[in-house]
Structures are given as structure tokens and as C-alpha cells.
Amino acid sequence: MARKICESFAATALPWGPDKTIRATVSIGVTATRDPLPSIEPLLNSAENALRQAKATGGNRVASNSGTAGGSDKKRKGWRERRDLNPRPPP
């Protein structure tokens, strides 16, 4: 689903002024866990780390940290990264 959001957003021309449009991209961080958590904070932190990873690798990407919510950091084995989802068209 996150990939579809990125693709759809990148394909949408946004109005900019009276006669211009621009295109933008989105980076998304995704996480999941199978284990019960005492609070939502570890899940949110994991998603935030995934978002930072997506942005650090060039943007217009989805990075996931599936199965590692509550883990210590983004260096865990659960990291996966998607390549550019929809390269920007030439101006």
C-alpha cells in the first residue's frame, strides 16, 4: 500500500500558480511487529527510523523495518529498502 501511495503522489501534477504545475515525491517508513508491546512508542520509533532510512537513501522510497519494532536500532536484520518507485520525468 505504501508503494502505491508513493507512485500515485509522484504521478500527480500539483497546481503551482495560475498556469504551472509541479511534481513532488513522498518517502514512507513502515514497520510491523508480531509481539505484543507494552506501548505504541516502540512501533512509532521503528516507523520513524524506517522513514529516516527512506529519506537518507534518496527519497521517493519506502523503507520497512518489519518484525523489528522494539529493537535497538535500524542496523537490525529486518531492514529492507525499495529502490526509486517512480523516477521523476524530465522537466
C-alpha positions, 0 to 999 in steps of 0.5 A, spaced: 500 500 500 505 504 501 508 503 494 502 505 491 501 511 495 508 513 493 507 512 485 500 515 485 503 522 489 509 522 484 504 521 478 500 527 480 501 534 477 500 539 483 497 546 481 503 551 482 500 558 480 495 560 475 498 556 469 504 551 472 504 545 475 509 541 479 511 534 481 513 532 488 515 525 491 513 522 498 518 517 502 514 512 507 517 508 513 513 502 515 514 497 520 510 491 523 511 487 529 508 480 531 509 481 539 505 484 543 508 491 546 507 494 552 506 501 548 505 504 541 512 508 542 516 502 540 512 501 533 512 509 532 520 509 533 521 503 528 516 507 523 520 513 524 527 510 523 524 506 517 522 513 514 529 516 516 532 510 512 527 512 506 529 519 506 537 518 507 537 513 501 534 518 496 527 519 497 521 517 493 522 510 497 519 506 502 523 503 507 520 497 512 523 495 518 518 489 519 518 484 525 523 489 528 519 494 532 522 494 539 529 493 537 535 497 538 536 500 532 535 500 524 542 496 523 537 490 525 536 484 520 529 486 518 531 492 514 529 492 507 529 498 502 525 499 495 529 502 490 526 509 486 518 507 485 517 512 480 523 516 477 521 523 476 520 525 468 524 530 465 522 537 466 
